């Protein structure tokens, strides 16, 4: 980075209040996105019953259907966000995923619901690249951990709110709460849940104009820079080892979150005999609490180490919770009874909570300014394919074809534990190349 580029980048940061307003809005939009995405995990029981599906088909609706278009559109949306207005691109995506969430309530069968989940995924492909690019352009590198942790909290608050709301709506529907409401009274409770959970996203469109939009800044930086046009290919070649390790680390670490958000609601109801309302509320409380406690604590510690010159602080701090999560993954899904399971799940969720912040912070630390959205898209691509498509699908396949559907917990335990072991090894291997990359940036 030459002196003109560095000066342009430094001058581009908005006032602190504007930066944190943008971070707060991104937190809200992220939570809405994940609530829309993961509410289906609480609704999959009645969907299976109405459409006559097995666990494997159900896992496709939870993971593959959404992820298919999500990953296809990630890089094109990332490129559009880097070239045009990130805020405007995000607003278009927000409208698409919200309206298709509402439409899921009117699906006529497996195929139509599968297609609607695909379209929802296409819209939500914009939340990561656009929001990470906005945050990266709003805060200096040494201050990235807290705003990215706040967004990471949104990634956990969203599923918590989604499953809690879906559970409450199922219970309310069973009690006849919607019988006197036009349109809703003709819908099954799981359909009402999709409609009501999708509506807040349409209202949130009013927040998009308040985001910091660095479009003009990027154009000014391009005009003052003597560097060649930013491209992913030379960036990857220059950082091949680090990017490869972090891409696999981010995707495999997300498998644990995919197991929790994708299958825990069904596991509580099927294996532990918990009601939908209790499953939704308890999982919601656990995920909300651990999101704030886990990512909040992580970001404070990372900033403490970074302020003292630790160039690999995101991975250095993240190794301990990753190591501790391995035995807890095994113990949590071996618990007998809901009380023991809730306690172990809380501990496990607390330890895996920082993964979003770890991966996103590293991505924005190493990404050139003009590539922020596209580098973020690469990480999210891996997270989506490995974590939220392969992870839930693997659990569903093991449950239906290997262990038997009555032994769902064994499939969850195997996938979650193996994912944590591999993640720990990848993070250990990534520390040295991260140090080398950040030292090179410091020298430049």
KOLVOLO-940719 format. One record per residue (C-alpha): residue number from 1; residue in three letters; x, y, z. Coordinates in steps of 0.5 Angstrom, whole numbers, plus 2048, in hexadecimal, padded with zeros to 3 digits. Example, Ala and Ser with C-alpha at 12.3 -4.5 7.8 and 13.67 -1.06 7.14 Angstrom:
<atoms>
ATOM:1:Ala:819:7F7:810
ATOM:2:Ser:81B:7FE:80E
</atoms>
This chain:
<atoms>
ATOM:1:Unk:800:800:800
ATOM:2:Unk:803:807:7FE
ATOM:3:Unk:803:80D:802
ATOM:4:Unk:7FD:810:7FE
ATOM:5:Unk:7F9:80A:7FF
ATOM:6:Unk:7FA:809:806
ATOM:7:Unk:7F8:811:807
ATOM:8:Unk:7F2:810:803
ATOM:9:Unk:7F0:80A:807
ATOM:10:Unk:7F2:80D:80E
ATOM:11:Unk:7EE:813:80C
ATOM:12:Unk:7E8:80F:809
ATOM:13:Unk:7E6:80D:810
ATOM:14:Unk:7DF:810:812
ATOM:15:Unk:7DE:814:819
ATOM:16:Unk:7DE:80F:81F
ATOM:17:Unk:7D7:80F:820
ATOM:18:Unk:7D5:80E:819
ATOM:19:Unk:7DA:808:819
ATOM:20:Unk:7D6:805:81F
ATOM:21:Unk:7CF:807:81C
ATOM:22:Unk:7D1:803:816
ATOM:23:Unk:7D4:7FD:81A
ATOM:24:Unk:7CD:7FD:81E
ATOM:25:Unk:7C9:7FD:818
ATOM:26:Unk:7CD:7F7:815
ATOM:27:Unk:7CC:7F3:81C
ATOM:28:Unk:7C4:7F4:81B
ATOM:29:Unk:7C4:7F2:814
ATOM:30:Unk:7C9:7EC:815
ATOM:31:Unk:7C4:7EA:81B
ATOM:32:Unk:7BE:7EB:816
ATOM:33:Unk:7C2:7E7:811
ATOM:34:Unk:7C3:7E1:815
ATOM:35:Unk:7BC:7E1:819
ATOM:36:Unk:7B9:7E0:812
ATOM:37:Unk:7BF:7DB:810
ATOM:38:Unk:7BE:7D6:816
ATOM:39:Unk:7B7:7D7:818
ATOM:40:Unk:7B6:7D1:814
ATOM:41:Unk:7BA:7CC:819
ATOM:42:Unk:7B4:7CD:81E
ATOM:43:Unk:7AF:7CC:818
ATOM:44:Unk:7B2:7C6:815
ATOM:45:Unk:7AD:7C1:819
ATOM:46:Unk:7A7:7C4:817
ATOM:47:Unk:7AA:7C5:810
ATOM:48:Unk:7AC:7BD:810
ATOM:49:Unk:7A5:7BB:812
ATOM:50:Unk:7A1:7BF:80D
ATOM:51:Unk:7A6:7BE:807
ATOM:52:Unk:7A7:7B6:809
ATOM:53:Unk:7AF:7B7:809
ATOM:54:Unk:7B5:7B4:80D
ATOM:55:Unk:7BB:7B6:810
ATOM:56:Unk:7BF:7B7:80A
ATOM:57:Unk:7BA:7BB:806
ATOM:58:Unk:7B9:7BF:80C
ATOM:59:Unk:7C0:7C0:80D
ATOM:60:Unk:7C0:7C3:805
ATOM:61:Unk:7BB:7C8:807
ATOM:62:Unk:7BF:7CA:80D
ATOM:63:Unk:7C6:7CA:809
ATOM:64:Unk:7C7:7C9:802
ATOM:65:Unk:7C1:7CD:7FF
ATOM:66:Unk:7C3:7D3:803
ATOM:67:Unk:7CA:7D2:801
ATOM:68:Unk:7CA:7D0:7FA
ATOM:69:Unk:7C8:7D7:7F7
ATOM:70:Unk:7CB:7DB:7FD
ATOM:71:Unk:7D2:7D8:7FB
ATOM:72:Unk:7D1:7D9:7F4
ATOM:73:Unk:7CF:7E1:7F5
ATOM:74:Unk:7D5:7E2:7FA
ATOM:75:Unk:7DA:7E4:7F6
ATOM:76:Unk:7D6:7E8:7F1
ATOM:77:Unk:7D3:7EC:7F6
ATOM:78:Unk:7DA:7ED:7F9
ATOM:79:Unk:7DC:7F0:7F3
ATOM:80:Unk:7D6:7F4:7F2
ATOM:81:Unk:7D7:7F7:7F9
ATOM:82:Unk:7DE:7F8:7F8
ATOM:83:Unk:7DD:7FC:7F2
ATOM:84:Unk:7D6:800:7F3
ATOM:85:Unk:7D3:802:7FA
ATOM:86:Unk:7D3:7FC:7FF
ATOM:87:Unk:7CD:7FF:803
ATOM:88:Unk:7C9:7FF:7FC
ATOM:89:Unk:7CB:7F8:7FB
ATOM:90:Unk:7C9:7F6:802
ATOM:91:Unk:7C2:7FA:801
ATOM:92:Unk:7C0:7F6:7FB
ATOM:93:Unk:7C3:7EF:7FE
ATOM:94:Unk:7BF:7F1:805
ATOM:95:Unk:7B8:7F2:801
ATOM:96:Unk:7B9:7EB:7FD
ATOM:97:Unk:7BB:7E7:803
ATOM:98:Unk:7B5:7EA:807
ATOM:99:Unk:7B0:7E9:802
ATOM:100:Unk:7B2:7E2:800
ATOM:101:Unk:7B1:7E0:808
ATOM:102:Unk:7AA:7E3:808
ATOM:103:Unk:7A9:7DE:802
ATOM:104:Unk:7AB:7D8:805
ATOM:105:Unk:7A5:7D8:809
ATOM:106:Unk:7A1:7D7:803
ATOM:107:Unk:7A5:7D1:800
ATOM:108:Unk:7A1:7CB:7FD
ATOM:109:Unk:7A6:7C6:7FE
ATOM:110:Unk:7AE:7C4:7FE
ATOM:111:Unk:7B0:7C6:7F8
ATOM:112:Unk:7AC:7CD:7F8
ATOM:113:Unk:7AF:7CE:7FF
ATOM:114:Unk:7B6:7CC:7FD
ATOM:115:Unk:7B6:7D1:7F7
ATOM:116:Unk:7B4:7D7:7FC
ATOM:117:Unk:7B9:7D5:801
ATOM:118:Unk:7BE:7D5:7FB
ATOM:119:Unk:7BC:7DC:7F9
ATOM:120:Unk:7BC:7DE:801
ATOM:121:Unk:7C3:7DC:800
ATOM:122:Unk:7C5:7E0:7FA
ATOM:123:Unk:7C2:7E6:7FE
ATOM:124:Unk:7C6:7E5:804
ATOM:125:Unk:7CC:7E4:800
ATOM:126:Unk:7CD:7EC:801
ATOM:127:Unk:7CD:7EC:809
ATOM:128:Unk:7D4:7EA:80A
ATOM:129:Unk:7D8:7ED:804
ATOM:130:Unk:7D5:7F4:804
ATOM:131:Unk:7D5:7F4:80C
ATOM:132:Unk:7DC:7F2:80D
ATOM:133:Unk:7DE:7F7:807
ATOM:134:Unk:7DA:7FD:80B
ATOM:135:Unk:7DD:7FB:812
ATOM:136:Unk:7E4:7FA:80F
ATOM:137:Unk:7E3:801:80B
ATOM:138:Unk:7E1:804:812
ATOM:139:Unk:7E6:802:817
ATOM:140:Unk:7EE:802:817
ATOM:141:Unk:7F1:7FB:817
ATOM:142:Unk:7F3:7FB:81E
ATOM:143:Unk:7EC:7FD:820
ATOM:144:Unk:7E8:7F7:81C
ATOM:145:Unk:7E7:7F2:821
ATOM:146:Unk:7E1:7F5:825
ATOM:147:Unk:7DD:7F7:81F
ATOM:148:Unk:7DE:7F1:81C
ATOM:149:Unk:7DC:7ED:822
ATOM:150:Unk:7D6:7F1:823
ATOM:151:Unk:7D4:7EF:81C
ATOM:152:Unk:7D6:7E8:81E
ATOM:153:Unk:7D1:7E8:824
ATOM:154:Unk:7CC:7EA:81F
ATOM:155:Unk:7CE:7E3:81C
ATOM:156:Unk:7CC:7E0:822
ATOM:157:Unk:7C6:7E4:824
ATOM:158:Unk:7C3:7E3:81E
ATOM:159:Unk:7C2:7DC:81E
ATOM:160:Unk:7C0:7DD:826
ATOM:161:Unk:7BB:7E2:824
ATOM:162:Unk:7B8:7DD:81E
ATOM:163:Unk:7B7:7D7:822
ATOM:164:Unk:7B4:7DA:828
ATOM:165:Unk:7AF:7DE:824
ATOM:166:Unk:7AE:7D8:820
ATOM:167:Unk:7AD:7D4:826
ATOM:168:Unk:7A8:7D9:829
ATOM:169:Unk:7A4:7DA:822
ATOM:170:Unk:7A3:7D2:822
ATOM:171:Unk:7A1:7D2:829
ATOM:172:Unk:79C:7D8:828
ATOM:173:Unk:799:7D5:822
ATOM:174:Unk:798:7CE:825
ATOM:175:Unk:794:7D3:82A
ATOM:176:Unk:790:7D6:825
ATOM:177:Unk:793:7DD:826
ATOM:178:Unk:793:7DE:81E
ATOM:179:Unk:78B:7DB:81D
ATOM:180:Unk:788:7E2:81D
ATOM:181:Unk:78E:7E6:818
ATOM:182:Unk:78C:7E6:811
ATOM:183:Unk:791:7E2:80C
ATOM:184:Unk:795:7DF:812
ATOM:185:Unk:78F:7DB:815
ATOM:186:Unk:78F:7D7:80E
ATOM:187:Unk:797:7D5:80F
ATOM:188:Unk:79A:7D0:813
ATOM:189:Unk:79E:7D3:819
ATOM:190:Unk:7A5:7D1:816
ATOM:191:Unk:7A2:7D5:810
ATOM:192:Unk:7A0:7DB:814
ATOM:193:Unk:7A7:7DB:817
ATOM:194:Unk:7AB:7DC:811
ATOM:195:Unk:7A6:7E2:80F
ATOM:196:Unk:7A7:7E5:816
ATOM:197:Unk:7AE:7E4:816
ATOM:198:Unk:7AF:7E7:80F
ATOM:199:Unk:7AC:7ED:810
ATOM:200:Unk:7B1:7F1:814
ATOM:201:Unk:7B6:7F1:80F
ATOM:202:Unk:7B1:7F5:80A
ATOM:203:Unk:7B1:7FA:810
ATOM:204:Unk:7B8:7FA:811
ATOM:205:Unk:7B9:7FD:80A
ATOM:206:Unk:7B8:804:80D
ATOM:207:Unk:7BF:803:810
ATOM:208:Unk:7C3:802:80A
ATOM:209:Unk:7C4:809:808
ATOM:210:Unk:7C7:80A:80F
ATOM:211:Unk:7CD:806:80E
ATOM:212:Unk:7D4:809:80C
ATOM:213:Unk:7D5:808:805
ATOM:214:Unk:7DC:808:803
ATOM:215:Unk:7DB:808:7FB
ATOM:216:Unk:7DE:80F:7FA
ATOM:217:Unk:7E4:80D:7FE
ATOM:218:Unk:7E6:807:7FA
ATOM:219:Unk:7E5:80B:7F4
ATOM:220:Unk:7EA:810:7F7
ATOM:221:Unk:7EF:80B:7F9
ATOM:222:Unk:7EF:808:7F2
ATOM:223:Unk:7F1:80F:7EF
ATOM:224:Unk:7F6:810:7F4
ATOM:225:Unk:7F9:809:7F4
ATOM:226:Unk:7FF:807:7EF
ATOM:227:Unk:7FE:800:7F1
ATOM:228:Unk:7FB:7FB:7EC
ATOM:229:Unk:7F3:7FA:7EC
ATOM:230:Unk:7F1:7F5:7F2
ATOM:231:Unk:7F0:7EE:7F0
ATOM:232:Unk:7EF:7E8:7F4
ATOM:233:Unk:7F4:7E4:7F0
ATOM:234:Unk:7FA:7E7:7F2
ATOM:235:Unk:7F8:7E8:7F9
ATOM:236:Unk:7F7:7E1:7FA
ATOM:237:Unk:7FD:7DF:7F7
ATOM:238:Unk:801:7E4:7FC
ATOM:239:Unk:7FD:7E1:802
ATOM:240:Unk:7FC:7DA:7FF
ATOM:241:Unk:7FD:7D6:806
ATOM:242:Unk:7FA:7DB:80B
ATOM:243:Unk:7F4:7DC:806
ATOM:244:Unk:7F3:7D4:805
ATOM:245:Unk:7F4:7D2:80D
ATOM:246:Unk:7EF:7D8:80F
ATOM:247:Unk:7EA:7D6:809
ATOM:248:Unk:7EA:7CF:80C
ATOM:249:Unk:7EA:7D1:813
ATOM:250:Unk:7E4:7D6:812
ATOM:251:Unk:7E0:7D1:80F
ATOM:252:Unk:7E1:7CB:813
ATOM:253:Unk:7E1:7CF:819
ATOM:254:Unk:7DA:7D1:817
ATOM:255:Unk:7D8:7CA:817
ATOM:256:Unk:7D7:7CA:81E
ATOM:257:Unk:7D2:7D0:81E
ATOM:258:Unk:7CE:7CC:818
ATOM:259:Unk:7CD:7C6:81D
ATOM:260:Unk:7CB:7CB:822
ATOM:261:Unk:7C6:7CF:81E
ATOM:262:Unk:7C4:7CA:819
ATOM:263:Unk:7C2:7C4:81D
ATOM:264:Unk:7C2:7C6:825
ATOM:265:Unk:7BB:7C8:825
ATOM:266:Unk:7B9:7C1:821
ATOM:267:Unk:7BD:7BD:826
ATOM:268:Unk:7BA:7C1:82C
ATOM:269:Unk:7B3:7BF:82A
ATOM:270:Unk:7B5:7B8:827
ATOM:271:Unk:7BA:7B5:82C
ATOM:272:Unk:7B9:7B9:832
ATOM:273:Unk:7B1:7BA:832
ATOM:274:Unk:7B1:7C1:832
ATOM:275:Unk:7AB:7C5:830
ATOM:276:Unk:7AC:7CA:82A
ATOM:277:Unk:7AB:7D0:82E
ATOM:278:Unk:7B0:7CE:834
ATOM:279:Unk:7B5:7CC:82E
ATOM:280:Unk:7B5:7D3:82B
ATOM:281:Unk:7B5:7D7:831
ATOM:282:Unk:7BB:7D3:834
ATOM:283:Unk:7BF:7D3:82E
ATOM:284:Unk:7BE:7DA:82D
ATOM:285:Unk:7C0:7DC:834
ATOM:286:Unk:7C6:7D8:833
ATOM:287:Unk:7C8:7DA:82D
ATOM:288:Unk:7C7:7E2:82E
ATOM:289:Unk:7CB:7E1:835
ATOM:290:Unk:7D1:7DE:832
ATOM:291:Unk:7D1:7E2:82C
ATOM:292:Unk:7D2:7E8:830
ATOM:293:Unk:7D6:7E5:835
ATOM:294:Unk:7DB:7E1:831
ATOM:295:Unk:7DC:7E6:82B
ATOM:296:Unk:7DC:7EC:830
ATOM:297:Unk:7E1:7E9:834
ATOM:298:Unk:7E5:7E7:82E
ATOM:299:Unk:7E5:7ED:82B
ATOM:300:Unk:7E8:7F1:831
ATOM:301:Unk:7ED:7EC:832
ATOM:302:Unk:7EF:7EC:82B
ATOM:303:Unk:7F0:7F4:82B
ATOM:304:Unk:7F4:7F4:832
ATOM:305:Unk:7F9:7EF:82E
ATOM:306:Unk:7F9:7F3:828
ATOM:307:Unk:7FA:7FA:82C
ATOM:308:Unk:800:7F6:82E
ATOM:309:Unk:803:7F4:828
ATOM:310:Unk:800:7ED:827
ATOM:311:Unk:7FF:7ED:81F
ATOM:312:Unk:7FC:7E6:81F
ATOM:313:Unk:7F7:7E8:825
ATOM:314:Unk:7F1:7E5:822
ATOM:315:Unk:7F4:7DE:821
ATOM:316:Unk:7F8:7DE:827
ATOM:317:Unk:7F2:7E0:82C
ATOM:318:Unk:7ED:7DB:828
ATOM:319:Unk:7F2:7D5:829
ATOM:320:Unk:7EF:7D4:830
ATOM:321:Unk:7E8:7D4:82F
ATOM:322:Unk:7E9:7CF:829
ATOM:323:Unk:7ED:7CA:82D
ATOM:324:Unk:7E8:7CA:833
ATOM:325:Unk:7E2:7C9:82E
ATOM:326:Unk:7E4:7C3:82C
ATOM:327:Unk:7E3:7BF:832
ATOM:328:Unk:7DC:7C3:833
ATOM:329:Unk:7DA:7C1:82C
ATOM:330:Unk:7DA:7BA:82E
ATOM:331:Unk:7D7:7BB:835
ATOM:332:Unk:7D1:7BF:833
ATOM:333:Unk:7CE:7BA:82E
ATOM:334:Unk:7CF:7B5:833
ATOM:335:Unk:7CB:7B8:838
ATOM:336:Unk:7C5:7B4:83B
ATOM:337:Unk:7BF:7B9:83D
ATOM:338:Unk:7BE:7C0:83B
ATOM:339:Unk:7C1:7C3:841
ATOM:340:Unk:7C8:7C0:840
ATOM:341:Unk:7C7:7C2:838
ATOM:342:Unk:7C6:7C9:839
ATOM:343:Unk:7CC:7CA:83E
ATOM:344:Unk:7D1:7C6:839
ATOM:345:Unk:7CE:7CA:833
ATOM:346:Unk:7CF:7D1:837
ATOM:347:Unk:7D6:7CF:838
ATOM:348:Unk:7D7:7CD:831
ATOM:349:Unk:7D4:7D2:82E
ATOM:350:Unk:7D8:7D7:832
ATOM:351:Unk:7DE:7D4:82F
ATOM:352:Unk:7DC:7D4:828
ATOM:353:Unk:7D9:7DB:828
ATOM:354:Unk:7E0:7DF:826
ATOM:355:Unk:7E0:7DB:820
ATOM:356:Unk:7DD:7E0:81B
ATOM:357:Unk:7E1:7E6:81E
ATOM:358:Unk:7E8:7E2:81E
ATOM:359:Unk:7E6:7E0:816
ATOM:360:Unk:7E4:7E7:814
ATOM:361:Unk:7E9:7EB:818
ATOM:362:Unk:7EF:7E7:814
ATOM:363:Unk:7EB:7E8:80E
ATOM:364:Unk:7EB:7F0:80F
ATOM:365:Unk:7F2:7F0:811
ATOM:366:Unk:7F5:7ED:80B
ATOM:367:Unk:7F0:7F0:806
ATOM:368:Unk:7F2:7F6:802
ATOM:369:Unk:7ED:7FB:802
ATOM:370:Unk:7EB:7FA:7FB
ATOM:371:Unk:7EA:7F3:7FC
ATOM:372:Unk:7E6:7F3:803
ATOM:373:Unk:7DF:7F0:801
ATOM:374:Unk:7E2:7EB:7FC
ATOM:375:Unk:7E7:7E8:801
ATOM:376:Unk:7E1:7E8:806
ATOM:377:Unk:7DD:7E4:801
ATOM:378:Unk:7E3:7DF:800
ATOM:379:Unk:7E2:7DE:808
ATOM:380:Unk:7DB:7DE:808
ATOM:381:Unk:7DB:7D9:802
ATOM:382:Unk:7DF:7D4:806
ATOM:383:Unk:7DA:7D5:80C
ATOM:384:Unk:7D4:7D4:808
ATOM:385:Unk:7D6:7CE:804
ATOM:386:Unk:7DA:7CA:80A
ATOM:387:Unk:7D6:7CD:810
ATOM:388:Unk:7CF:7CE:80E
ATOM:389:Unk:7CE:7C9:808
ATOM:390:Unk:7D3:7C3:809
ATOM:391:Unk:7D2:7C4:811
ATOM:392:Unk:7CB:7C3:812
ATOM:393:Unk:7CA:7BE:80C
ATOM:394:Unk:7D0:7BA:80F
ATOM:395:Unk:7CC:7B9:815
ATOM:396:Unk:7C5:7B8:811
ATOM:397:Unk:7C9:7B2:80D
ATOM:398:Unk:7CC:7AF:813
ATOM:399:Unk:7C5:7AF:817
ATOM:400:Unk:7C1:7AC:812
ATOM:401:Unk:7C6:7A7:80E
ATOM:402:Unk:7CB:7A6:814
ATOM:403:Unk:7C9:7A6:81B
ATOM:404:Unk:7C1:7A7:81A
ATOM:405:Unk:7BD:7AD:81B
ATOM:406:Unk:7BC:7AB:822
ATOM:407:Unk:7C3:7AC:824
ATOM:408:Unk:7C4:7B3:821
ATOM:409:Unk:7C8:7B5:827
ATOM:410:Unk:7CE:7B0:825
ATOM:411:Unk:7CE:7B3:81E
ATOM:412:Unk:7CE:7BA:820
ATOM:413:Unk:7D4:7B8:825
ATOM:414:Unk:7D8:7B5:820
ATOM:415:Unk:7D8:7BB:81B
ATOM:416:Unk:7D9:7C0:820
ATOM:417:Unk:7DF:7BD:824
ATOM:418:Unk:7E2:7BC:81E
ATOM:419:Unk:7E1:7C3:81B
ATOM:420:Unk:7E4:7C6:821
ATOM:421:Unk:7EA:7C1:821
ATOM:422:Unk:7EC:7C3:81A
ATOM:423:Unk:7EB:7CA:81B
ATOM:424:Unk:7F0:7CA:821
ATOM:425:Unk:7F5:7C7:81C
ATOM:426:Unk:7F4:7CC:817
ATOM:427:Unk:7F4:7D2:81B
ATOM:428:Unk:7FB:7D0:81E
ATOM:429:Unk:7FD:7CF:817
ATOM:430:Unk:7FB:7D6:815
ATOM:431:Unk:7FE:7DA:81B
ATOM:432:Unk:805:7DB:818
ATOM:433:Unk:803:7DD:811
ATOM:434:Unk:7FE:7E2:814
ATOM:435:Unk:804:7E5:818
ATOM:436:Unk:808:7E5:811
ATOM:437:Unk:803:7E9:80E
ATOM:438:Unk:802:7EE:813
ATOM:439:Unk:809:7EF:814
ATOM:440:Unk:80A:7F0:80C
ATOM:441:Unk:804:7F5:80C
ATOM:442:Unk:807:7F9:812
ATOM:443:Unk:80E:7F9:80E
ATOM:444:Unk:80A:7FC:808
</atoms>
